[in-house]
Amino acid sequence: MNWGIFEGLLSGVNKYSTAFGRIWLSLVFIFRVLVYLVTAERVWSDDHKDFDCNTRQPGCSNVCFDEFFPVSHVRLWALQLILVTCPSLLVVMHVAYREAREKKHREAAGEDGGRLYLDPGKKRGGLWWTYVCSLVFKASVDAAFLFVFHSFYPWYTLPPVVKCHADPCPNTVDCFIAKPSEKNIFTLFMVVTAVVCILLNLAELAYLVSKRCRECLAASRARATPVGHHPDCVTWSHKQNDLLSEDLIYLGSDTHPPLLPDRPQDYVKQTIL
């Protein structure tokens, strides 16, 4: 599998991510993808070959191996990394859609026809929701795979010897797993990095939500303050409206028209995406 394609696509996410998102992306590629490519695939490459049972009954080793290893570690990790990184591509696609829409609008309306987005890459409107949903999805995928790993391999460890009595084994046989200590080390390393990624996603989600709540609260307080008591209320209202509504279309001009404190919606209309 060519992971360089994912690295090239996801490198553009850094432009639209917070500090938590940049740390998460670096952690994914340095401590998860590189470890998976360089070491994990080689450690688990001889799984079936070196799984030895103390019996010569035909088919017994295959049945016991399938019983204790229903899904390979490396295949589960590959699926996990694909599902975790794909939501970030949706953010890049959404920004590309905004930029294409802005370009079409300028070609149709001209330079004096206003703008659809003040900044297509700014996390406002639909892009904010896309980014938040991607964080929730990534954290949920990592948590789900941790649960799956724990279900298949309790406490994420492999014993050096397992006992098998599945058919067609003549009796209870002992089967020996190759390099169990080395596999346990890499398994625990991947589990710890997944937990750290979940914490980073939750921290970034809390940061975005709290920031938006503070902005909405500040804007509502500014609108509720009487104009006569605070001469700079109109200027503060301008800043808050620009802060919360950076996806506004200013009709007829690229400059911001003066917004009245009672009915600013007469001058602007908000974009959905």
HELIX and SHEET records of a PDB file:
HELIX    1   1 GLY A    4  LEU A   10  1                                   7    
HELIX    2   2 SER A   11  TYR A   16  5                                   6    
HELIX    3   3 ALA A   19  LEU A   27  1                                   9    
HELIX    4   4 VAL A   28  VAL A   33  3                                   6    
HELIX    5   5 LEU A   34  VAL A   35  1                                   2    
HELIX    6   6 TYR A   36  ALA A   40  3                                   5    
HELIX    7   7 GLU A   41  VAL A   43  1                                   3    
HELIX    8   8 CYS A   60  PHE A   68  1                                   9    
HELIX    9   9 HIS A   73  ALA A  109  1                                  37    
HELIX   10  10 GLU A  111  GLY A  113  5                                   3    
HELIX   11  11 GLY A  126  PHE A  152  1                                  27    
HELIX   12  12 PRO A  154  TYR A  156  5                                   3    
HELIX   13  13 PRO A  180  ALA A  224  1                                  45    
HELIX   14  14 CYS A  233  LEU A  244  1                                  12    
HELIX   15  15 PRO A  264  ASP A  266  5                                   3    
SHEET    1   A 3 ASP A  52  CYS A  53  0                                        
SHEET    2   A 3 VAL A 173  PHE A 176 -1                                        
SHEET    3   A 3 VAL A 161  CYS A 164 -1                                        
SHEET    1   B 2 LEU A 248  TYR A 250  0                                        
SHEET    2   B 2 VAL A 268  GLN A 270 -1                                        
END                                                                             
